[in-house]
Structures are given as C-alpha cells and as structure tokens.
C-alpha cells in the first residue's frame, strides 16, 4: 500500500533535516509521496532538483490568526517562483528575525539566559527563525533539559519571554495559496484551542481538512472526516514531522494518506489548473 505524508518540515523552518536527509527516512517507512510544508517559507525549494525517487509536493504551512487563536493553513502545489508570495514571505521572514531577537533579549534580561542569535541563524540558514530554534539552542546550552521545558517555562504562549509574532490572516493565506495555483487545507484542527464552529474557518474558502494527524483522537478523526464529507472538502493527512530529535508522536508516516485520498487531491488540483 502506498503512503503519502503531506506534512513534513525541513531545516529551512523548524525541522532538523534537509530534503535529502528526509528521502531515505520516508522510503524506510513506505512513504512514496512527500509534501514539504515549512512554516512561512519555501526556502527548501530554492535549489530544488526534482530527481528523487519519491514524489515531492511543494507546500507551505502558514501561521495565521483567527479570533486571537493560532490557526495553521497548509498549501500544496505551491509555485515557489510566484512574486507576490515571495514578497510576502520575505516580509514575514524579517518579522520573524526581529521577533527572535526580542525573545533573546527577554531571556537575557528576565532569566539571565544568554543566547547568541548568530548561532541560531547558522543552524537555520536564516530562513525562517522560530521559537523552536531558540528552544533547541537552550537545550544545547543546558539551560533546559528539552525543548518542551523551554516552551513550558520561558518562551511558550503567555510565558515570561513570549513575544507575539505577526501573522497573515486566514483569508490572506488562502488567497496567497490560490494565486500560486495551489490548494489550501486546515492543518491539525484538533489542536486549535476553544473553537466552537469550524465552519466559520472553512467558509474562508479552504479546499480541505487535515483529518489524519498523529495527535487527533479517533473521535476527532471521525468528526473531521464527517465534516469534510458533509462540506464536500478534500481530506489530507500527515505526520507534522520536525526531525528525529523531536520527541512525541509526530514521526514520519505516523499519519498518512492512502492512494484514494491522494488521488482525489491530485485530480482536484489538475482540474483546477486546466
């Protein structure tokens, strides 16, 4: 049986592996279609050569806000040469850099934790610096035992050194994805806090829902599956893999799509771009 993992991150955002390093991991887990979906960046495709023996779908994961809640939007079949998209991502990348520097300043002033921004930039190729990079540096310098502790004590939402990040809105993300010829999905809806009505989010014109996700319970998976069927939306799934060093359930192919759902996505995209 073929497997498609449509939610994987690389070193260009907060993952710890390159595309080249991901390929053998995918093959070992039976994955023959992979979507690279880095946070607010398409840097992984800058020197991309489509000569792998598994299919690579160019994607992105936008961090957006909805009623002061964090909502992630996945985009597949992204045109990484699109000027509008690249301009927006450059703007967001610069905002992320400034945010990282502000977090580092707070860590120093409030917690006497010294982090060198240049070390983080070196590890990420300065592509899309996020809190996970700072957390990993804190682990490396032995300020915390693991990245979970870094978030729980210092840099997580509402923690002493948290700095709010500027994000696009859901309609902006959907429009940016659409304008590149891509299709949009609501990422891991079960992780969104305190949502009473998912239909309000889906009404922004999303094409599908990420139903199969490692941290979705069986009940959540069934609920989002039924919601997708009810609204005639596409069904996606993936592991949200960030690297072998990241603890938890999000291992490659810990959630995936079978041929049936992948073919529906591919056919929808082909018909859309005819």
C-alpha positions in Angstrom: 0.0 0.0 0.0 1.3 3.4 -1.0 1.6 6.1 1.7 1.6 9.9 1.3 2.9 12.1 4.2 1.7 15.6 3.3 3.0 17.5 6.4 6.8 17.4 6.9 9.2 20.2 7.8 12.9 20.8 6.9 15.8 22.7 8.4 14.5 25.7 6.4 11.9 26.3 9.1 11.9 24.5 12.5 12.7 21.0 11.2 16.1 19.4 11.7 16.6 17.7 8.4 17.2 18.6 4.7 15.1 17.2 1.9 18.0 14.9 1.0 18.0 13.5 4.6 14.3 13.0 4.6 14.1 10.8 1.5 15.7 7.7 3.0 13.6 8.1 6.1 10.4 8.2 4.0 11.4 5.2 2.0 12.1 3.2 5.1 8.6 4.0 6.3 7.0 3.2 2.9 6.2 6.8 2.0 6.3 7.4 -1.7 4.8 10.9 -1.8 6.0 13.7 0.5 4.8 17.3 0.9 7.4 19.7 2.3 5.4 22.3 4.3 7.8 24.6 6.1 6.4 27.4 8.3 6.0 30.6 6.3 8.9 29.8 4.0 9.6 28.0 0.7 13.3 28.2 1.1 13.7 24.4 0.8 12.9 24.7 -2.9 15.5 27.4 -3.7 17.9 24.9 -5.3 15.4 22.1 -5.7 16.1 19.4 -8.3 13.2 17.1 -8.9 15.3 13.9 -9.3 14.2 12.0 -6.2 12.8 8.5 -6.5 9.7 9.6 -4.4 7.3 12.3 -5.4 7.8 15.7 -3.8 4.9 18.1 -3.5 5.9 21.7 -2.9 4.0 23.1 0.0 3.9 25.6 2.9 2.3 26.0 6.3 1.1 29.5 7.0 0.8 30.6 10.6 -2.5 32.6 10.8 -4.7 34.1 13.5 -8.5 33.6 14.0 -10.2 35.4 16.9 -6.8 35.6 18.7 -6.3 31.9 18.2 -3.4 30.3 16.3 -4.6 28.6 13.1 -2.3 26.9 10.6 -3.1 26.7 6.9 -1.4 24.1 4.7 -0.8 24.9 1.0 0.0 22.2 -1.6 1.4 22.6 -5.2 2.9 26.0 -4.5 4.5 27.9 -7.3 7.7 28.9 -5.5 8.6 31.5 -8.1 5.4 33.5 -7.6 6.4 37.1 -6.9 3.5 38.0 -4.6 4.2 35.0 -2.4 7.9 35.6 -2.2 7.4 39.3 -1.3 5.1 38.4 1.5 7.4 35.6 2.8 10.4 38.0 2.8 8.3 40.4 4.9 7.3 37.7 7.3 10.9 36.3 7.5 12.2 39.7 8.5 9.4 40.0 11.2 10.5 36.5 12.5 14.1 37.6 12.8 13.1 40.7 14.8 10.9 38.6 17.0 13.7 36.1 17.7 16.0 38.9 18.7 13.3 40.3 21.1 12.8 36.9 22.7 16.6 36.5 23.1 16.7 40.0 24.8 13.9 39.0 27.2 15.6 35.7 28.1 18.8 37.7 29.0 17.0 40.4 30.9 14.4 38.4 32.8 16.0 34.9 33.1 19.8 35.5 32.8 19.8 33.2 29.8 22.3 34.1 27.2 21.6 33.1 23.6 23.7 34.1 20.5 21.4 34.9 17.6 24.2 34.2 15.1 24.4 30.6 16.3 20.7 30.1 15.7 21.0 31.8 12.3 23.8 29.5 11.4 21.7 26.4 12.2 18.7 27.6 10.2 20.4 29.2 7.2 18.5 32.3 8.4 15.5 31.0 6.5 12.6 31.1 9.0 13.8 31.6 12.5 11.2 30.4 15.1 10.9 29.7 18.8 11.8 26.0 18.2 15.3 27.2 17.1 15.7 29.2 20.3 14.4 26.2 22.4 17.0 23.9 20.7 19.8 26.3 21.5 18.6 26.5 25.1 18.9 22.7 25.2 22.3 22.7 23.6 23.5 25.2 26.2 21.9 23.2 29.0 19.5 25.9 30.3 16.7 23.3 29.9 16.5 19.5 29.6 14.4 19.6 26.4 12.5 21.9 24.1 9.2 21.2 25.9 10.7 22.7 29.0 11.9 25.8 27.1 8.3 26.4 26.0 6.6 25.5 29.2 8.9 27.8 31.4 10.1 30.6 29.1 9.0 31.1 25.5 5.6 29.4 25.2 2.4 31.4 24.8 1.9 33.6 27.9 5.3 32.7 29.4 7.7 35.4 30.7 9.7 35.7 27.5 7.0 35.2 24.9 6.8 37.7 22.1 3.8 37.9 19.8 4.5 37.1 16.1 3.0 39.0 13.2 0.9 36.6 11.1 -1.2 36.7 8.0 -5.0 36.3 8.3 -6.7 33.1 7.1 -8.2 34.9 4.0 -4.7 36.2 3.1 -3.2 32.8 3.4 -5.9 31.1 1.3 -5.6 33.8 -1.3 -1.8 33.6 -1.5 -2.0 29.9 -1.9 -4.7 30.2 -4.6 -2.8 32.8 -6.5 0.2 30.4 -6.8 -2.0 27.7 -8.3 -2.1 25.8 -5.0 -4.9 24.4 -2.8 -5.4 25.1 0.9 -6.2 22.9 3.9 -7.0 23.5 7.5 -4.0 22.0 9.4 -4.4 19.8 12.5 -7.8 21.3 13.5 -7.9 19.2 16.7 -5.0 21.3 18.1 -6.9 24.7 17.7 -8.0 25.8 21.1 -11.6 26.7 22.0 -13.2 26.5 18.6 -17.0 26.3 18.7 -17.6 26.3 14.9 -15.0 25.1 12.4 -17.4 26.1 9.6 -16.5 29.7 10.2 -12.9 28.9 9.4 -13.7 26.7 6.4 -16.0 29.3 5.0 -12.9 31.4 4.1 -12.6 29.1 1.0 -10.4 26.3 2.1 -10.3 23.3 -0.1 -9.8 20.6 2.5 -9.1 19.5 6.1 -6.2 17.6 7.5 -8.1 14.7 9.0 -5.3 12.2 9.6 -2.9 13.6 12.2 -0.9 11.8 14.9 -2.4 13.8 17.8 -6.0 13.6 16.7 -8.0 11.1 18.7 -10.2 8.6 17.0 -13.2 10.7 17.8 -11.6 13.8 16.4 -10.6 12.0 13.2 -14.1 10.8 12.7 -15.5 14.2 13.4 -13.3 16.0 10.9 -13.8 13.2 8.3 -17.6 13.6 8.6 -17.2 17.4 8.4 -15.1 17.1 5.2 -17.7 14.8 3.6 -20.6 17.0 4.7 -18.9 20.1 3.1 -17.6 18.2 0.1 -14.0 19.1 1.0 -10.8 17.2 0.3 -9.2 15.1 3.0 -5.5 15.3 3.8 -3.1 13.9 6.4 0.5 13.9 7.5 2.9 13.4 10.4 4.0 17.0 11.0 7.5 15.6 11.3 10.1 18.0 12.6 13.1 15.8 12.9 14.5 12.6 14.5 15.5 14.6 17.6 11.9 15.8 18.2 10.1 13.8 20.8 6.4 12.7 20.6 4.1 11.1 18.2 5.0 13.1 15.1 7.2 10.6 13.3 7.2 10.1 9.5 4.1 8.2 8.4 2.7 8.3 11.9 -0.3 9.7 10.0 -0.6 9.4 6.2 -2.9 9.3 3.2 -3.7 6.2 1.1 -4.0 6.3 -2.7 -7.7 7.0 -2.6 -7.4 10.4 -0.9 -4.1 11.4 -2.6 -5.7 10.8 -6.0 -8.6 13.0 -5.1 -6.3 15.8 -4.2 -4.2 15.4 -7.3 -7.2 15.2 -9.6 -8.8 18.2 -7.9 -5.6 20.2 -8.5 -5.3 19.1 -12.1 -8.9 20.1 -12.9 -8.4 23.4 -11.1 -5.4 24.3 -13.2 -6.8 23.2 -16.6 
